[in-house]
Amino acid sequence: MTIKNPIDFKLSIEASGFDIYSPIEVGDANLWIPTLQLEALLRDGLIGHNLAGLALRTRSKVVKQAVCSALGYPVPNSFKKTQPRFFGQQLDIYTQKSRNLQIWNEELSATRRYALIQISEQDIITEVRVVNGQELANLDTTGTITTKYQAGLVIGPESHELISNFDTPELFPFLNSNAVLSGAISPISEPQSNSLLPIQEIFNRLSPLVGCQFADPGIDQERNRGEGLHRLVCEYLGYSSYEDKGQFPDIRHQLLEVKLQTSPTIDLGLVLPSSSENVDVQQLGGYHPKHRDTRYVIFYANTDGRVVTLTHVYVSTGADFFTRFRQFEGKVSNGKIQIPLPSNFF
């Protein structure tokens, strides 16, 4: 499958005659803009815009008009109050002068995309990041989001557990145990047919990581600690380079979510692994991967504050996740969500 450039999607939308409210199936090969390409189009179209002197309501309209133009949509005379505002791309936009993101009267949606637009003190757009609700939930360190699912891990006698002997049947046509992952292939690129390693092969390649060690950046550096594991996972899978955009799933090219546990509580975000909701990735052939198709690798580890030591590995499909890990009760909504964005977010 040919990997499209961001401009290819913009041209397809311009030729379609669609407006921002026209529904598009998630993962549509021509009209659904994958998140990384969406971010690239918005950065190219928005960065440098001067919003100085505009009233807040006018500024909001000007930004939305600029988003339309950046993505190839016609600019409407007025914007409807839909949820999300850019319905066809499941996209909401937030302009940020501060690092305090506020979302009112809505729960985060795992499949919705959120464009966070940084505005300088001089009211100039300086940066754009696009993340989905799952990724935003992972940024919440304050506990203000009460819509996360969690599960419990009980350590058993085995240090290596392959919970799912096989992938979900829907993925069978797209698996290839001899897939080549080296060269210019990025671990965060869209999954492609015939490039997905079977779950057994993933288990075989990652099992030798048990016993490996890497530097612990500190108790308050959970995200950076995860980076150390992600680098190892990319290497052992066979990729030539490491990349991480904070998206779900972490190793997007393999539909693989990676979790590092130093405690028994597993944070799952906004969607249950066993869910039949679509994942925010492009379709494989005519099939759209579900969360239950996602492969999960969970490493349990010990740390002395200086060095992290991997002690156990668990590999499962989302469909089989709760045959091994106990789901905690509860998913409660919250009227106002406030997320302090990390200082290096943009």
C-alpha angles and dihedrals in degrees: 000000000000113000109232126222119233092254090058090064092046091053091048091054092047090052094046097067089225123145126211091272096053107112116242124188111246107256096019103165095227110026107027105084110216112234098253092049090045090055091048093052093048093047091050093046102040112031111102097025110142113221097172116143096014121131113240094254092048091046090053091052093047092052092049090050090051090050090053092052093045092055098042098254124134113252110248121224088238134006121241119224096246126153106261101022094222094047100177093057094035087238134151124183130214126186112214129198090159132038092246108102113197124194115185130208096346136094117231112261119215093215098042117097121223120203109204110198118199116216122193126225086261089057095249121137105244106169145005130206125184119202135158127238093262090058093046090052089054090056093058108104096162101068092239091127107076096175099087125117120223138189136194128238120210112194111231132194094271121081092199121047126176100193095180116045090190139026121249109286091245090067096049095094091055101047125108121175089195096052112144112228100173129095120041095344111122122215089222096052120110116282114258134203113265091016099085115104113223114253091248090057091048089053092049094050096045100040093083088064090078104104094026120127136206136175118282109223091201143287092279094049101076093143093052090045089056089052090062090056094043091055090054093046092052091049096048093046088057105256118145093218142026123238132166126178095172091252130143119277098033097216093040094177089063099034084241126149115199123205130184115202126192090161131041095248112096116201109215102179123217102331132055113240088233092056121125092214116123119262115233094253135104120274122269104228102312095333126095112211115238128211088254088061092055115108118228126204114189121189120195114206145178124221134192091194093265106051131031115214119197110223108166138024129200124185122190144151116245088246092061097035097106094047085077107021124055116235115227117227125252144048111189125183126234125211097213124027120199119185122183104216115223115259090246095045095113 
